[in-house]
Amino acid sequence: ADAPGLQAAVDTLVDAGERALAIEHLSFQGCHGRTRAVGSLPPWTVDCALQPWTEGKPLVAPGALSLSPDGQRVLWGGEIWEVVENSFTPSGLQALFSGRGAPGLSKL
C-alpha cells in the first residue's frame, strides 16, 4: 500500500500548528546514485533524491569529506556518518570520496 509522502506529513504538521517540526522534516536529505570507473568525474552522481534539484549532480565535491582508515566512518560537513553497508574496500571508498573515482560500478 502507498504511504503518504513527505509533503503530506509536512502539510499535516503545518495544519496542526507545528511549523518548527514541519521545517525540521523539510531538512531531511536522502538520495542514491551510481559510481563510475576510476578516473571518471564526478565519481558519484545522484540519480534519485528527496531534493530533485540535486539529481544529476555530484554527491560531494572532492576534498569535502574524510574517511576513517577502516572505511566505517565518514566525516562530512562537521558530522560523523557511519557506513552501514557498501560494496567497496576502504581504499575503494577513499578513491570514491577523494574525487579519483572508484573501481567499477557499484552502489553505496
C-alpha positions as semicolon CSV with decimal commas, in nm:
position;residue;x (nm);y (nm);z (nm)
1;A;0,000;0,000;0,000
2;D;0,117;0,352;-0,073
3;A;0,202;0,555;0,234
4;P;0,162;0,932;0,239
5;G;0,482;1,106;0,140
6;L;0,687;1,379;0,299
7;Q;0,465;1,653;0,155
8;A;0,158;1,505;0,328
9;A;0,346;1,479;0,658
10;V;0,461;1,841;0,634
11;D;0,111;1,960;0,540
12;T;-0,034;1,775;0,841
13;L;0,222;1,932;1,076
14;V;0,156;2,281;0,939
15;D;-0,221;2,230;0,973
16;A;-0,165;2,124;1,336
17;G;0,036;2,440;1,407
18;E;0,368;2,250;1,427
19;R;0,559;2,478;1,190
20;A;0,902;2,424;1,354
21;L;0,865;2,046;1,328
22;A;0,748;2,080;0,967
23;I;1,065;2,276;0,888
24;E;1,277;2,005;1,052
25;H;1,109;1,746;0,828
26;L;1,198;1,956;0,523
27;S;1,566;1,932;0,618
28;F;1,565;1,553;0,557
29;Q;1,816;1,461;0,291
30;G;1,827;1,132;0,111
31;C;1,947;1,010;-0,223
32;H;2,112;0,730;-0,411
33;G;2,334;0,729;-0,710
34;R;2,583;0,540;-0,920
35;T;2,956;0,542;-0,912
36;R;3,182;0,545;-1,215
37;A;3,512;0,383;-1,305
38;V;3,845;0,507;-1,172
39;G;3,930;0,849;-1,311
40;S;3,573;0,932;-1,412
41;L;3,449;1,263;-1,280
42;P;3,228;1,315;-1,100
43;P;3,284;0,976;-0,937
44;W;2,937;0,964;-0,778
45;T;2,632;1,123;-0,939
46;V;2,295;1,145;-0,765
47;D;2,026;0,977;-0,975
48;C;1,727;0,998;-0,735
49;A;1,682;1,227;-0,433
50;L;1,431;1,380;-0,194
51;Q;1,560;1,713;-0,325
52;P;1,509;1,678;-0,702
53;W;1,738;1,973;-0,779
54;T;2,035;1,757;-0,665
55;E;1,967;1,487;-0,925
56;G;2,231;1,459;-1,194
57;K;2,487;1,641;-0,979
58;P;2,789;1,510;-0,786
59;L;2,713;1,391;-0,433
60;V;3,021;1,557;-0,283
61;A;3,293;1,791;-0,401
62;P;3,647;1,649;-0,394
63;G;3,804;1,710;-0,052
64;A;3,468;1,783;0,116
65;L;3,488;1,480;0,345
66;S;3,731;1,238;0,503
67;L;3,711;0,865;0,568
68;S;3,837;0,665;0,867
69;P;4,116;0,416;0,782
70;D;3,881;0,120;0,832
71;G;3,620;0,273;0,600
72;Q;3,347;0,261;0,866
73;R;3,310;0,634;0,938
74;V;3,289;0,943;0,720
75;L;3,344;1,299;0,843
76;W;3,127;1,523;0,625
77;G;3,006;1,873;0,698
78;G;3,131;1,853;1,056
79;E;2,929;1,539;1,129
80;I;3,039;1,176;1,160
81;W;2,843;0,929;0,949
82;E;2,858;0,553;0,998
83;V;2,898;0,342;0,683
84;V;2,638;0,072;0,737
85;E;2,668;-0,119;0,413
86;N;2,871;-0,081;0,095
87;S;3,040;-0,290;-0,172
88;F;3,379;-0,114;-0,156
89;T;3,703;-0,185;0,023
90;P;3,830;0,100;0,244
91;S;4,068;0,202;-0,036
92;G;3,780;0,196;-0,287
93;L;3,575;0,424;-0,062
94;Q;3,872;0,656;-0,027
95;A;3,905;0,671;-0,405
96;L;3,532;0,742;-0,440
97;F;3,529;1,022;-0,182
98;S;3,859;1,174;-0,292
99;G;3,725;1,251;-0,639
100;R;3,951;1,000;-0,816
101;G;3,660;0,769;-0,895
102;A;3,606;0,419;-0,765
103;P;3,683;0,077;-0,907
104;G;3,396;-0,035;-1,128
105;L;3,030;0,050;-1,097
106;S;2,878;-0,007;-0,757
107;K;2,613;0,126;-0,524
108;L;2,677;0,264;-0,178
